[in-house]
Amino acid sequence: MSLELYQRLTAYGAVYEINLCMPNAEEFIGWTEHNFEYVQYNPRKPIARYGLSITSLDGGLSGVPDLDSVLEYNRDNNTSYDETYFNVPTPVYEHPSVRECFDPIKNNICRTHILKLDPGGFFPPHRDIIQDYFSSFRLIIPLKNANPPALNFMLDGSLLHWNIGSVYFVDTAKMHYLFNAGSMPSYLIVANVNLNETTVKYIASNLKFT
């Protein structure tokens, strides 16, 4: 059933804009930098990438384990977390721009964070979903310095271009990678959403172009 639900989302495209938007995205980034500390994303790997949790396991901002590789954390700690476990809002969620985006589906938001890639920061080619375990799907919000030639986000062989502040469904079961080739940090929100009838219908009813 979960694969069928996921296929209903991907029927509209591998990446597409929906009718949600984060106003004043750059102001929001300034607010986070002033009030919180970004932490290393996946501390096992010394790559220039950082995160700030919007939801986490306990509502805290340590990044443990939600900003780690969940797969590697589970292996090292004999746990069995997946994205759906990280569903407690942190103080970052309370910003009005975040609430405007996510309150309509708040009960289905899980493992959500701001991703900050410093110059040279990257994610190598990978897929976020393996085998046939589809428990959630990805929404991405580009916030600042998120377009080529600064940030290069490749999805299934295509270079993505974004409208800053807009919310996109992205099929991250397809191969993708990111690289910040610019001189300034790049910022995105990466949101995981529980995959169920309610959220699939919500996305389908909020397509940008119908």
C-alpha positions as CSV (number, residue, x, y, z in Angstrom):
1,M,0.0,0.0,0.0
2,S,2.8,2.4,0.8
3,L,4.4,2.0,-2.6
4,E,1.0,2.6,-4.3
5,L,0.6,5.9,-2.3
6,Y,4.1,7.0,-3.2
7,Q,3.4,6.3,-6.9
8,R,0.3,8.5,-6.7
9,L,2.6,11.4,-5.7
10,T,5.2,10.7,-8.4
11,A,2.5,10.5,-11.0
12,Y,2.6,14.4,-11.0
13,G,6.4,14.4,-11.6
14,A,9.7,13.8,-10.0
15,V,9.8,17.4,-8.7
16,Y,7.0,19.9,-8.6
17,E,5.9,23.0,-6.8
18,I,2.9,23.0,-4.5
19,N,0.7,25.9,-3.2
20,L,2.7,26.5,0.0
21,C,5.3,29.2,0.4
22,M,7.6,30.4,3.1
23,P,7.5,34.2,3.1
24,N,10.7,36.2,3.9
25,A,12.9,33.1,3.6
26,E,16.1,35.1,3.9
27,E,14.9,36.9,7.0
28,F,14.0,33.5,8.5
29,I,17.6,32.3,7.9
30,G,19.0,35.4,9.6
31,W,16.7,34.7,12.6
32,T,18.0,31.2,12.9
33,E,21.7,32.2,12.7
34,H,21.1,34.8,15.4
35,N,19.2,32.6,17.8
36,F,20.5,29.1,17.3
37,E,23.6,27.1,16.6
38,Y,23.8,24.9,13.6
39,V,25.5,21.5,14.2
40,Q,27.5,19.2,12.1
41,Y,25.4,17.0,9.8
42,N,26.4,13.4,10.1
43,P,29.5,14.0,12.3
44,R,31.2,10.8,11.0
45,K,32.0,12.6,7.8
46,P,34.1,15.8,7.9
47,I,32.1,17.6,5.2
48,A,31.1,21.3,5.2
49,R,27.4,20.6,5.9
50,Y,25.4,21.5,8.9
51,G,21.8,21.3,10.1
52,L,19.3,22.9,12.5
53,S,16.4,20.7,13.6
54,I,12.8,21.9,13.1
55,T,11.5,18.6,14.5
56,S,13.5,16.0,16.4
57,L,13.2,13.0,18.6
58,D,12.7,15.0,21.8
59,G,12.1,18.5,20.7
60,G,15.8,19.4,21.3
61,L,18.4,20.9,19.0
62,S,21.4,18.6,19.6
63,G,20.9,16.9,16.2
64,V,21.3,13.5,17.8
65,P,20.2,11.4,16.2
66,D,18.1,13.3,13.7
67,L,21.0,15.1,11.9
68,D,23.0,11.9,11.9
69,S,22.8,9.2,9.2
70,V,19.8,7.3,10.6
71,L,21.0,4.2,8.9
72,E,24.5,4.4,10.4
73,Y,23.2,5.5,13.8
74,N,20.9,2.5,14.0
75,R,23.7,0.2,13.0
76,D,26.1,1.6,15.7
77,N,23.5,1.9,18.5
78,N,21.3,-1.1,17.9
79,T,18.2,1.1,17.3
80,S,15.6,1.0,14.6
81,Y,14.6,4.7,14.0
82,D,13.2,5.9,10.8
83,E,12.1,9.4,9.7
84,T,8.7,9.0,11.3
85,Y,10.2,8.9,14.9
86,F,11.5,12.5,14.7
87,N,8.2,14.4,15.0
88,V,8.5,16.6,18.1
89,P,8.7,20.3,17.1
90,T,11.8,22.2,18.3
91,P,11.8,26.0,19.1
92,V,12.7,26.6,15.4
93,Y,9.2,25.4,14.5
94,E,7.6,28.4,16.3
95,H,8.8,30.9,13.8
96,P,5.7,32.2,12.0
97,S,7.1,31.4,8.5
98,V,7.6,27.8,9.5
99,R,4.1,27.5,11.1
100,E,2.5,29.0,8.0
101,C,4.1,26.3,5.8
102,F,3.6,23.3,8.0
103,D,0.7,23.8,10.4
104,P,-1.8,22.5,7.9
105,I,-0.1,19.1,8.1
106,K,1.7,19.5,11.4
107,N,0.5,16.1,12.8
108,N,2.3,14.4,9.8
109,I,5.6,16.3,9.8
110,C,8.6,14.2,10.9
111,R,12.4,14.5,10.6
112,T,12.5,18.1,9.3
113,H,15.5,20.4,9.4
114,I,17.3,23.3,7.7
115,L,20.3,22.0,5.7
116,K,23.2,24.4,5.5
117,L,25.9,23.7,2.9
118,D,29.0,25.8,3.2
119,P,31.2,26.4,0.1
120,G,32.5,23.0,-0.9
121,G,29.8,21.1,1.0
122,F,28.1,18.3,-0.8
123,F,26.1,15.1,-0.6
124,P,27.4,12.4,-3.0
125,P,25.0,10.5,-5.3
126,H,22.5,8.5,-3.2
127,R,18.9,7.5,-2.8
128,D,16.9,8.3,0.3
129,I,14.6,5.3,-0.1
130,I,15.9,1.8,-0.6
131,Q,14.1,-1.5,-1.3
132,D,10.3,-1.0,-0.9
133,Y,10.0,0.8,2.4
134,F,8.0,3.9,1.8
135,S,7.0,5.5,5.1
136,S,7.4,9.1,4.2
137,F,8.1,11.5,1.4
138,R,10.2,14.6,1.0
139,L,9.3,18.3,0.7
140,I,12.1,20.8,0.0
141,I,12.0,24.5,0.5
142,P,15.0,26.5,-1.0
143,L,15.8,29.4,1.3
144,K,19.0,31.2,0.3
145,N,21.7,30.8,-2.3
146,A,19.9,27.6,-3.5
147,N,20.2,27.9,-7.3
148,P,22.9,27.2,-9.8
149,P,25.7,28.1,-10.3
150,A,26.0,28.4,-6.5
151,L,24.1,25.3,-5.4
152,N,23.9,22.4,-7.8
153,F,21.1,19.9,-7.0
154,M,21.0,17.1,-9.5
155,L,18.0,14.8,-9.5
156,D,18.0,11.8,-11.8
157,G,20.4,13.6,-14.2
158,S,18.6,16.9,-14.2
159,L,19.9,20.2,-12.6
160,L,17.1,21.7,-10.5
161,H,16.2,25.4,-10.4
162,W,13.9,26.7,-7.6
163,N,11.7,29.6,-6.7
164,I,13.1,30.7,-3.3
165,G,10.6,30.1,-0.5
166,S,8.4,27.8,-2.5
167,V,7.6,24.3,-1.3
168,Y,8.4,21.4,-3.6
169,F,7.7,17.7,-3.7
170,V,10.9,15.9,-4.6
171,D,11.1,12.2,-5.4
172,T,14.3,11.4,-3.5
173,A,13.9,7.7,-4.2
174,K,15.6,8.8,-7.5
175,M,19.4,9.2,-7.5
176,H,20.4,12.7,-6.5
177,Y,23.3,14.7,-5.2
178,L,24.1,18.3,-4.1
179,F,27.2,20.5,-4.3
180,N,27.8,24.0,-3.2
181,A,30.1,25.5,-5.8
182,G,29.6,29.0,-4.6
183,S,31.3,31.3,-2.2
184,M,28.4,31.6,0.4
185,P,26.5,29.1,2.4
186,S,23.4,27.6,0.8
187,Y,20.2,26.8,2.8
188,L,17.3,24.5,2.2
189,I,14.6,23.0,4.4
190,V,14.3,19.3,4.0
191,A,11.0,18.0,5.4
192,N,9.8,14.4,5.7
193,V,6.1,13.9,5.7
194,N,4.3,10.8,6.8
195,L,3.0,8.9,3.8
196,N,-0.7,8.2,4.2
197,E,-4.0,9.0,2.5
198,T,-4.4,12.3,4.2
199,T,-1.0,13.7,3.1
200,V,-1.2,12.3,-0.4
201,K,-4.7,14.0,-0.8
202,Y,-3.3,17.2,0.7
203,I,-0.5,17.4,-1.9
204,A,-2.8,16.5,-4.8
205,S,-5.2,19.2,-3.8
206,N,-2.5,21.8,-3.5
207,L,-0.6,21.4,-6.8
208,K,0.7,24.7,-8.1
209,F,-0.5,24.2,-11.7
210,T,-3.8,22.4,-12.3
